[in-house]
Amino acid sequence: MGLINFISGKLGKGEPIEVVFHRDGKPMEQNHVRRVFKRVLKRAGIRELRFHDICHTFASLLLSNGEGVGRFI
């Protein structure tokens, strides 16, 4: 599936567009990203953590350093 079709399908359903890409430029399935992330956490000895939690941590760090988050959204 090409990127244009992928994004068009998401927009048509009113879904948010959150995309991570393979090296070949094709979008990864959300479950693949989640599985890899959980495997990395386990290997690193980190308790269960949602990928979304990292986004909030990043935003909090930006704000605590006087930066705005608007340009990253």
N, CA, C and O atoms as CSV, one atom per row, in Angstrom:
chain,resi,resn,atom,element,x,y,z
A,1,MET,N,N,0.853,-1.175,0.000
A,1,MET,CA,C,0.000,0.000,0.000
A,1,MET,C,C,0.892,1.229,0.000
A,1,MET,O,O,1.810,1.325,0.815
A,2,GLY,N,N,0.644,2.150,-0.883
A,2,GLY,CA,C,1.439,3.370,-0.955
A,2,GLY,C,C,1.066,4.336,0.158
A,2,GLY,O,O,-0.014,4.240,0.741
A,3,LEU,N,N,1.953,5.252,0.443
A,3,LEU,CA,C,1.743,6.226,1.513
A,3,LEU,C,C,0.508,7.079,1.264
A,3,LEU,O,O,-0.266,7.336,2.187
A,4,ILE,N,N,0.320,7.518,0.034
A,4,ILE,CA,C,-0.844,8.361,-0.283
A,4,ILE,C,C,-2.133,7.609,0.024
A,4,ILE,O,O,-3.041,8.165,0.642
A,5,ASN,N,N,-2.222,6.354,-0.401
A,5,ASN,CA,C,-3.419,5.551,-0.130
A,5,ASN,C,C,-3.601,5.316,1.362
A,5,ASN,O,O,-4.720,5.359,1.873
A,6,PHE,N,N,-2.505,5.069,2.053
A,6,PHE,CA,C,-2.563,4.825,3.501
A,6,PHE,C,C,-3.133,6.048,4.205
A,6,PHE,O,O,-4.060,5.930,5.006
A,7,ILE,N,N,-2.579,7.229,3.907
A,7,ILE,CA,C,-3.041,8.457,4.556
A,7,ILE,C,C,-4.468,8.786,4.145
A,7,ILE,O,O,-5.271,9.194,4.985
A,8,SER,N,N,-4.794,8.619,2.886
A,8,SER,CA,C,-6.151,8.888,2.422
A,8,SER,C,C,-7.164,8.011,3.140
A,8,SER,O,O,-8.248,8.471,3.500
A,9,GLY,N,N,-6.810,6.750,3.348
A,9,GLY,CA,C,-7.698,5.840,4.068
A,9,GLY,C,C,-7.930,6.275,5.492
A,9,GLY,O,O,-9.047,6.172,5.999
A,10,LYS,N,N,-6.882,6.765,6.152
A,10,LYS,CA,C,-7.008,7.247,7.530
A,10,LYS,C,C,-7.855,8.511,7.579
A,10,LYS,O,O,-8.730,8.639,8.435
A,11,LEU,N,N,-7.603,9.443,6.667
A,11,LEU,CA,C,-8.350,10.699,6.658
A,11,LEU,C,C,-9.826,10.458,6.393
A,11,LEU,O,O,-10.688,11.093,7.000
A,12,GLY,N,N,-10.108,9.538,5.485
A,12,GLY,CA,C,-11.490,9.233,5.143
A,12,GLY,C,C,-12.282,8.675,6.320
A,12,GLY,O,O,-13.501,8.836,6.383
A,13,LYS,N,N,-11.602,8.028,7.239
A,13,LYS,CA,C,-12.261,7.446,8.414
A,13,LYS,C,C,-12.193,8.379,9.625
A,13,LYS,O,O,-12.727,8.059,10.687
A,14,GLY,N,N,-11.539,9.527,9.465
A,14,GLY,CA,C,-11.399,10.456,10.586
A,14,GLY,C,C,-10.404,9.985,11.618
A,14,GLY,O,O,-10.432,10.461,12.753
A,15,GLU,N,N,-9.516,9.055,11.261
A,15,GLU,CA,C,-8.528,8.518,12.197
A,15,GLU,C,C,-7.291,9.403,12.217
A,15,GLU,O,O,-6.950,10.020,11.208
A,16,PRO,N,N,-6.614,9.467,13.367
A,16,PRO,CA,C,-5.359,10.232,13.404
A,16,PRO,C,C,-4.301,9.550,12.542
A,16,PRO,O,O,-4.328,8.335,12.347
A,17,ILE,N,N,-3.384,10.342,12.038
A,17,ILE,CA,C,-2.315,9.807,11.200
A,17,ILE,C,C,-1.046,9.741,12.046
A,17,ILE,O,O,-0.383,10.754,12.266
A,18,GLU,N,N,-0.724,8.567,12.506
A,18,GLU,CA,C,0.491,8.320,13.269
A,18,GLU,C,C,1.228,7.215,12.539
A,18,GLU,O,O,0.812,6.057,12.568
A,19,VAL,N,N,2.314,7.571,11.888
A,19,VAL,CA,C,2.974,6.630,11.005
A,19,VAL,C,C,4.451,6.500,11.362
A,19,VAL,O,O,5.139,7.496,11.583
A,20,VAL,N,N,4.921,5.268,11.413
A,20,VAL,CA,C,6.342,4.959,11.546
A,20,VAL,C,C,6.690,4.163,10.298
A,20,VAL,O,O,5.921,3.302,9.872
A,21,PHE,N,N,7.846,4.448,9.714
A,21,PHE,CA,C,8.190,3.843,8.436
A,21,PHE,C,C,9.340,2.854,8.542
A,21,PHE,O,O,10.245,3.012,9.361
A,22,HIS,N,N,9.286,1.824,7.691
A,22,HIS,CA,C,10.408,0.919,7.497
A,22,HIS,C,C,11.492,1.660,6.725
A,22,HIS,O,O,11.244,2.736,6.182
A,23,ARG,N,N,12.670,1.100,6.674
A,23,ARG,CA,C,13.752,1.710,5.894
A,23,ARG,C,C,13.415,1.835,4.421
A,23,ARG,O,O,13.924,2.717,3.729
A,24,ASP,N,N,12.543,0.935,3.939
A,24,ASP,CA,C,12.179,0.981,2.520
A,24,ASP,C,C,11.075,2.004,2.223
A,24,ASP,O,O,10.624,2.124,1.084
A,25,GLY,N,N,10.649,2.733,3.248
A,25,GLY,CA,C,9.656,3.780,3.063
A,25,GLY,C,C,8.215,3.348,3.248
A,25,GLY,O,O,7.310,4.180,3.183
A,26,LYS,N,N,7.979,2.050,3.479
A,26,LYS,CA,C,6.616,1.570,3.674
A,26,LYS,C,C,6.216,1.765,5.137
A,26,LYS,O,O,7.047,1.607,6.032
A,27,PRO,N,N,4.941,2.108,5.385
A,27,PRO,CA,C,4.504,2.291,6.773
A,27,PRO,C,C,4.461,0.964,7.526
A,27,PRO,O,O,4.082,-0.067,6.971
A,28,MET,N,N,4.854,1.006,8.792
A,28,MET,CA,C,4.799,-0.184,9.654
A,28,MET,C,C,3.399,-0.303,10.239
A,28,MET,O,O,2.712,0.696,10.449
A,29,GLU,N,N,2.997,-1.515,10.491
A,29,GLU,CA,C,1.743,-1.749,11.195
A,29,GLU,C,C,1.926,-1.333,12.651
A,29,GLU,O,O,2.992,-1.535,13.232
A,30,GLN,N,N,0.882,-0.752,13.236
A,30,GLN,CA,C,0.963,-0.277,14.606
A,30,GLN,C,C,1.332,-1.405,15.578
A,30,GLN,O,O,2.114,-1.189,16.504
A,31,ASN,N,N,0.784,-2.587,15.378
A,31,ASN,CA,C,1.085,-3.702,16.284
A,31,ASN,C,C,2.557,-4.112,16.198
A,31,ASN,O,O,3.136,-4.545,17.194
A,32,HIS,N,N,3.159,-3.978,15.027
A,32,HIS,CA,C,4.578,-4.310,14.877
A,32,HIS,C,C,5.428,-3.372,15.732
A,32,HIS,O,O,6.332,-3.810,16.444
A,33,VAL,N,N,5.125,-2.086,15.652
A,33,VAL,CA,C,5.865,-1.091,16.435
A,33,VAL,C,C,5.708,-1.397,17.922
A,33,VAL,O,O,6.683,-1.348,18.672
A,34,ARG,N,N,4.492,-1.711,18.348
A,34,ARG,CA,C,4.222,-2.006,19.753
A,34,ARG,C,C,4.991,-3.249,20.217
A,34,ARG,O,O,5.560,-3.252,21.309
A,35,ARG,N,N,5.009,-4.298,19.396
A,35,ARG,CA,C,5.723,-5.529,19.768
A,35,ARG,C,C,7.225,-5.281,19.903
A,35,ARG,O,O,7.850,-5.741,20.859
A,36,VAL,N,N,7.794,-4.562,18.955
A,36,VAL,CA,C,9.226,-4.267,19.006
A,36,VAL,C,C,9.537,-3.416,20.239
A,36,VAL,O,O,10.520,-3.668,20.936
A,37,PHE,N,N,8.713,-2.425,20.504
A,37,PHE,CA,C,8.913,-1.546,21.657
A,37,PHE,C,C,8.892,-2.358,22.953
A,37,PHE,O,O,9.751,-2.163,23.814
A,38,LYS,N,N,7.920,-3.268,23.104
A,38,LYS,CA,C,7.838,-4.094,24.314
A,38,LYS,C,C,9.060,-5.006,24.448
A,38,LYS,O,O,9.556,-5.222,25.554
A,39,ARG,N,N,9.537,-5.533,23.339
A,39,ARG,CA,C,10.726,-6.388,23.362
A,39,ARG,C,C,11.959,-5.591,23.820
A,39,ARG,O,O,12.770,-6.083,24.605
A,40,VAL,N,N,12.087,-4.363,23.322
A,40,VAL,CA,C,13.213,-3.505,23.710
A,40,VAL,C,C,13.142,-3.191,25.204
A,40,VAL,O,O,14.155,-3.233,25.903
A,41,LEU,N,N,11.947,-2.878,25.685
A,41,LEU,CA,C,11.775,-2.604,27.115
A,41,LEU,C,C,12.186,-3.803,27.959
A,41,LEU,O,O,12.886,-3.655,28.961
A,42,LYS,N,N,11.752,-4.980,27.556
A,42,LYS,CA,C,12.070,-6.188,28.312
A,42,LYS,C,C,13.578,-6.420,28.357
A,42,LYS,O,O,14.131,-6.713,29.417
A,43,ARG,N,N,14.241,-6.290,27.213
A,43,ARG,CA,C,15.695,-6.478,27.161
A,43,ARG,C,C,16.430,-5.463,28.016
A,43,ARG,O,O,17.478,-5.764,28.588
A,44,ALA,N,N,15.879,-4.258,28.102
A,44,ALA,CA,C,16.520,-3.193,28.883
A,44,ALA,C,C,16.174,-3.276,30.358
A,44,ALA,O,O,16.705,-2.515,31.166
A,45,GLY,N,N,15.278,-4.206,30.717
A,45,GLY,CA,C,14.880,-4.352,32.111
A,45,GLY,C,C,13.983,-3.223,32.602
A,45,GLY,O,O,13.955,-2.918,33.794
A,46,ILE,N,N,13.254,-2.609,31.682
A,46,ILE,CA,C,12.359,-1.509,32.027
A,46,ILE,C,C,10.952,-2.063,32.183
A,46,ILE,O,O,10.489,-2.867,31.374
A,47,ARG,N,N,10.284,-1.618,33.237
A,47,ARG,CA,C,8.901,-2.073,33.464
A,47,ARG,C,C,8.023,-1.687,32.292
A,47,ARG,O,O,8.431,-0.916,31.424
A,48,GLU,N,N,6.835,-2.218,32.272
A,48,GLU,CA,C,5.932,-1.933,31.163
A,48,GLU,C,C,5.683,-0.436,31.051
A,48,GLU,O,O,5.421,0.240,32.046
A,49,LEU,N,N,5.767,0.060,29.852
A,49,LEU,CA,C,5.651,1.483,29.563
A,49,LEU,C,C,4.991,1.617,28.207
A,49,LEU,O,O,5.341,0.903,27.268
A,50,ARG,N,N,4.044,2.523,28.100
A,50,ARG,CA,C,3.403,2.750,26.805
A,50,ARG,C,C,4.244,3.717,25.985
A,50,ARG,O,O,4.864,4.629,26.534
A,51,PHE,N,N,4.265,3.522,24.690
A,51,PHE,CA,C,4.991,4.415,23.804
A,51,PHE,C,C,4.478,5.843,23.987
A,51,PHE,O,O,5.250,6.800,23.933
A,52,HIS,N,N,3.178,5.974,24.203
A,52,HIS,CA,C,2.559,7.285,24.393
A,52,HIS,C,C,3.118,7.997,25.626
A,52,HIS,O,O,3.191,9.226,25.652
A,53,ASP,N,N,3.513,7.232,26.644
A,53,ASP,CA,C,4.095,7.826,27.855
A,53,ASP,C,C,5.370,8.607,27.532
A,53,ASP,O,O,5.661,9.623,28.163
A,54,ILE,N,N,6.114,8.130,26.559
A,54,ILE,CA,C,7.345,8.809,26.162
A,54,ILE,C,C,7.016,10.175,25.565
A,54,ILE,O,O,7.754,11.140,25.768
A,55,CYS,N,N,5.915,10.255,24.833
A,55,CYS,CA,C,5.502,11.544,24.263
A,55,CYS,C,C,5.214,12.560,25.365
A,55,CYS,O,O,5.604,13.723,25.265
A,56,HIS,N,N,4.530,12.111,26.413
A,56,HIS,CA,C,4.227,13.011,27.526
A,56,HIS,C,C,5.499,13.420,28.267
A,56,HIS,O,O,5.639,14.573,28.675
A,57,THR,N,N,6.407,12.494,28.438
A,57,THR,CA,C,7.679,12.819,29.094
A,57,THR,C,C,8.441,13.846,28.272
A,57,THR,O,O,8.988,14.802,28.822
A,58,PHE,N,N,8.480,13.658,26.966
A,58,PHE,CA,C,9.166,14.594,26.077
A,58,PHE,C,C,8.553,15.988,26.198
A,58,PHE,O,O,9.272,16.981,26.313
A,59,ALA,N,N,7.212,16.058,26.172
A,59,ALA,CA,C,6.525,17.351,26.292
A,59,ALA,C,C,6.822,18.002,27.639
A,59,ALA,O,O,7.047,19.210,27.708
A,60,SER,N,N,6.823,17.219,28.699
A,60,SER,CA,C,7.111,17.758,30.036
A,60,SER,C,C,8.530,18.306,30.110
A,60,SER,O,O,8.762,19.363,30.697
A,61,LEU,N,N,9.474,17.590,29.516
A,61,LEU,CA,C,10.865,18.059,29.516
A,61,LEU,C,C,11.011,19.349,28.711
A,61,LEU,O,O,11.742,20.255,29.112
A,62,LEU,N,N,10.322,19.431,27.585
A,62,LEU,CA,C,10.355,20.666,26.793
A,62,LEU,C,C,9.841,21.848,27.615
A,62,LEU,O,O,10.483,22.895,27.691
A,63,LEU,N,N,8.669,21.659,28.229
A,63,LEU,CA,C,8.059,22.737,29.004
A,63,LEU,C,C,8.925,23.147,30.190
A,63,LEU,O,O,9.034,24.334,30.497
A,64,SER,N,N,9.538,22.178,30.856
A,64,SER,CA,C,10.371,22.505,32.013
A,64,SER,C,C,11.641,23.237,31.615
A,64,SER,O,O,12.294,23.859,32.453
A,65,ASN,N,N,11.997,23.165,30.320
A,65,ASN,CA,C,13.157,23.882,29.810
A,65,ASN,C,C,12.765,25.142,29.043
A,65,ASN,O,O,13.574,25.713,28.312
A,66,GLY,N,N,11.516,25.566,29.218
A,66,GLY,CA,C,11.068,26.807,28.618
A,66,GLY,C,C,10.732,26.733,27.138
A,66,GLY,O,O,10.577,27.769,26.491
A,67,GLU,N,N,10.617,25.554,26.600
A,67,GLU,CA,C,10.278,25.381,25.178
A,67,GLU,C,C,8.784,25.141,25.026
A,67,GLU,O,O,8.120,24.679,25.954
A,68,GLY,N,N,8.268,25.454,23.863
A,68,GLY,CA,C,6.873,25.154,23.549
A,68,GLY,C,C,6.765,23.807,22.860
A,68,GLY,O,O,7.718,23.358,22.222
A,69,VAL,N,N,5.627,23.165,22.979
A,69,VAL,CA,C,5.449,21.868,22.329
A,69,VAL,C,C,4.733,21.992,20.996
A,69,VAL,O,O,4.647,21.015,20.252
A,70,GLY,N,N,4.220,23.164,20.681
A,70,GLY,CA,C,3.434,23.360,19.474
A,70,GLY,C,C,4.108,22.951,18.192
A,70,GLY,O,O,3.457,22.405,17.302
A,71,ARG,N,N,5.389,23.199,18.073
A,71,ARG,CA,C,6.064,22.869,16.824
A,71,ARG,C,C,6.322,21.372,16.668
A,71,ARG,O,O,6.714,20.925,15.590
A,72,PHE,N,N,6.107,20.595,17.725
A,72,PHE,CA,C,6.324,19.146,17.669
A,72,PHE,C,C,5.026,18.377,17.496
A,72,PHE,O,O,5.045,17.154,17.351
A,73,ILE,N,N,3.914,19.066,17.508
A,73,ILE,CA,C,2.620,18.388,17.409
A,73,ILE,C,C,2.189,18.348,15.963
A,73,ILE,O,O,1.123,17.819,15.651
